[in-house]
Amino acid sequence: MDAADLDPSVWMKQGLLLLSRNTALRDLLEKAPVSRSVVTRFVAGDSTERAVEVVSELVASGRLATIDFLGEDTLDPAQATYTRDAYLTLLSALSDGGLTQGGQVEVSLKLSALGQALGADGEKMALDHAREICQAAANADTTVTLDMEDHTTTDSTLGILRELRQDWPWVGAVLQSYLYRTEQDCRDLAHEGSRVRLCKGTYKEPESVAYQDKAEVDKSFVRCLKVLMAGDGYPMVASHDPRLVEIAGVLAAANGRAPGSYEYQMLLGIRPDEQKRLAAQGERMRVYVPYGDEWYGYLMRRMAERPANLLFFLRSLATRG
Ligand SMILES: Cc1cc2nc3c(=O)[nH]c(=O)nc-3n(C[C@H](O)[C@H](O)[C@H](O)COP(=O)(O)OP(=O)(O)OC[C@H]3O[C@@H](n4cnc5c(N)ncnc54)[C@H](O)[C@@H]3O)c2cc1C
C-alpha cells in the first residue's frame, strides 16, 4: 500500500471518474430539473442560441472562446452525424453573429463523439465528419481544435490530426502532461503554424502510460511547456494552476514571445477573475465553453478534479431541492 491508497481525496477522485461512466446515475441526474439548473456554472446550456449568448458575453469582456458540443464515446452512427450537424449549425450561427473572424471564437471536437470508436470504419467516419466541420470553420474564418481523450485514442487522434492538417494546417492538437509520451509529442508538434493545447489530462490512466503523482504531472507540464515555448508553434496553455500560469508567462518572456504568439485557456466557470485579469493585461485568454444535453461525463470530471466543485454542486442541490 502506498500513501495515495490512504488519501481520501484520491479515492473520491477515482470514484467520481468511475461514476462519470455510470449510465444509471447519468440518466437519473439528467432527468432531474434541479441538477440541470446547477450545471449552468460550468456548462453554457443545451441550445445553440444559449452557447452563442455565452460566448458573446465572453468576447465583450475581452476573452476568446472555444466551444465544445458535449458528447463522447458514441457507438451509434446516427449520433455521430447528429454531432457533426450540431457543429455545422453552431459555426453558421457564430459566423452570422460576427463572432468567428480571426478565430476569436473557435470550436473544440471530441473525435469519439464523431464515431472514432465505431469499429473498423470508425476512424474514417470521424475523419469525414471532422473534415466537414473544418471546411465550415474555414468558411467562417475560424479554427478547430481536436480534444484529446483517453490514452487508447492518442495515436488515432494524432493520425487524424495529420490528415486534417494537410488541408487545414491550423487544426489544433491537445497533449496531456500526465502521459509519459507527451514530451516527445511536444517535440514533434512544436513546428511552425502548429497550434498545441497543453493540459494535465483528465482521464483515469494506468501507471503503465501515465504519471500518477500530481507533482510528477506538474513537472512534466513544465518540461512540455519549455519545449512548446521554445519551438516555432503556437502554444495554448490550458490550466487553472496559478504556478503553471506564472511559469508560462516567464517562459514566454524568456523565449522572446510577444503576447499573441501563445495563449492561455481555462474552463467556463473556473477562475473567471483570473481569466479577466490575464485578458486585461493584453494576453490572449480563451475560455472553453461546453454546451449540450450530454453534460454528465464532463461535469463528473470537473468534480473529480476539485472537491470544492463537488461541494458547490451538492450544496446547490440541497438548497434548491
Ligand atoms: C481549455 C481547457 C481544455 C482542456 N482540454 C482537455 C482535453 O482535451 N483533454 C483532457 O484530457 N483534458 C482537458 N482539459 C482538462 C485538464 O486536463 C485538467 O483536467 C483540468 O484543466 C484541471 O487541471 P489544472 O491544470 O487546472 O490543474 P489542477 O491540478 O486541477 O488544479 C491546480 C490548481 O489550479 C487551481 N484551480 C483548479 N480548479 C480550480 C477551481 N475550480 N477554482 C479555483 N482554482 C482552481 C487551484 O489552485 C489548484 O490547486 C482541458 C482544460 C482546459 C482548461
The ligand as a Gaussian input file, in Angstrom:
#p B3LYP/6-31G(d) Opt

LIG

0 1
 C       -9.221000      24.902000     -22.006000
 C       -9.060000      23.507000     -21.490000
 C       -9.176000      22.444000     -22.355000
 C       -8.974000      21.136000     -21.901000
 N       -8.999000      20.104000     -22.785000
 C       -8.701000      18.858000     -22.361000
 C       -8.583000      17.772000     -23.264000
 O       -8.754000      17.902000     -24.481000
 N       -8.273000      16.543000     -22.762000
 C       -8.058000      16.342000     -21.416000
 O       -7.742000      15.219000     -21.010000
 N       -8.192000      17.365000     -20.532000
 C       -8.513000      18.600000     -20.967000
 N       -8.604000      19.615000     -20.049000
 C       -8.671000      19.323000     -18.609000
 C       -7.286000      19.308000     -17.977000
 O       -6.582000      18.195000     -18.453000
 C       -7.364000      19.242000     -16.459000
 O       -8.054000      18.102000     -16.088000
 C       -8.038000      20.442000     -15.822000
 O       -7.727000      21.616000     -16.509000
 C       -7.591000      20.609000     -14.375000
 O       -6.207000      20.793000     -14.334000
 P       -5.494000      22.160000     -13.892000
 O       -4.348000      22.366000     -14.819000
 O       -6.465000      23.257000     -13.894000
 O       -4.899000      21.822000     -12.508000
 P       -5.448000      21.148000     -11.154000
 O       -4.332000      20.250000     -10.730000
 O       -6.819000      20.591000     -11.273000
 O       -5.516000      22.413000     -10.219000
 C       -4.326000      23.103000      -9.908000
 C       -4.659000      24.393000      -9.194000
 O       -5.476000      25.215000     -10.034000
 C       -6.390000      25.951000      -9.233000
 N       -7.767000      25.536000      -9.550000
 C       -8.157000      24.431000     -10.220000
 N       -9.505000      24.378000     -10.298000
 C       -9.970000      25.462000      -9.662000
 C      -11.262000      25.978000      -9.372000
 N      -12.388000      25.339000      -9.730000
 N      -11.356000      27.147000      -8.713000
 C      -10.259000      27.806000      -8.304000
 N       -8.999000      27.362000      -8.526000
 C       -8.851000      26.216000      -9.186000
 C       -6.077000      25.595000      -7.797000
 O       -5.126000      26.496000      -7.293000
 C       -5.464000      24.210000      -7.930000
 O       -4.649000      23.840000      -6.845000
 C       -8.740000      20.927000     -20.515000
 C       -8.623000      22.003000     -19.641000
 C       -8.754000      23.275000     -20.105000
 C       -8.578000      24.413000     -19.145000

